[in-house]
Amino acid sequence: MTMKLDWLRGCATALVTPFASDGSVDVECLQRLTDRQIVNGVKIMVPCGTTGESATMTPEEDWLVISTVIEVAKGRAKVIAGASNNDTALTIRNTQKVMELGADAALIASPYYNKPTQEGLIAHYSAIAESVKGFPIVLYNVPGRTACNISAATTITLANKYENIVCTKEASGNFSQVMEIIRDRPENFVVFSGDDAITLPLIALGADGVTSVISNEFPSEFNEMVEACLAGNWKTAREIHYNFLALMEANFIESSPAPVKFVMKEMGLLEEKLRLPLVSITDSSRDKLRKIVRELI
């Protein structure tokens, strides 16, 4: 049976990683952003995922970011730390490291570039789960980034086999697949939306929360929407959903997290600094996002 984690529910923020003008991790800004999330009601932090630009960070920078978030969150919020890699042995080392740092769980995306079979995915996640027995693992299915979909059958096989595979962040956009997982999952296994714009319908179908991008910008409001969904207060949830739908979609008008970093810069929260190969968004995208944000503030 899956480990029961009462805290694994609601809105989790896929934190951006703020960079200083010289390209280094801006630790003081990261501390402020993490605290802002917690003060605004978000109880789960997710550093070093896609939105955190972990693909362009060194291991030392990953550990710095994760340690910083853990320290700020201590006693106030939980931390699911990114530990993904397309090399199983390195992913195991990453997962063991975030466990040693004091994270509450590890987020592990399906291996990118290799394109393993479903049998390969089962072997990959099995090796990781067995290497950190008792430490929670969250699957991250984002085939648009990895070119490797974790099927519903594979997710259910892993959930049934390992008690510490506790959740999936589903960013496939495939409603049929997500519904299969929700229908067939073992007791205590958690399903999170990996896409802000479909969080409301997925919770209506039985999902338990979201790992969110928009909550970087509007943590209080989006957390309120998720909580309203989970409480069955659909009128309030729909009002917030439709109010922020344009921004949820525009956050992906160009490669994430470039749009969200622009919005956060406009809000005075960080410097608009990305690491190559990501670049700042175009002028036309800036104009569109400015218009959307002006209507929200």
Helices and strands as residue ranges (DSSP letters): E 10-14, H 27-39, E 44-46, G 54-56, H 59-73, E 78-82, H 88-101, E 105-109, H 118-131, E 137-141, H 143-146, H 152-161, E 165-170, H 175-184, E 190-193, G 196-198, H 199-205, E 209-212, G 214-216, H 219-230, H 234-250, H 258-266, H 283-296
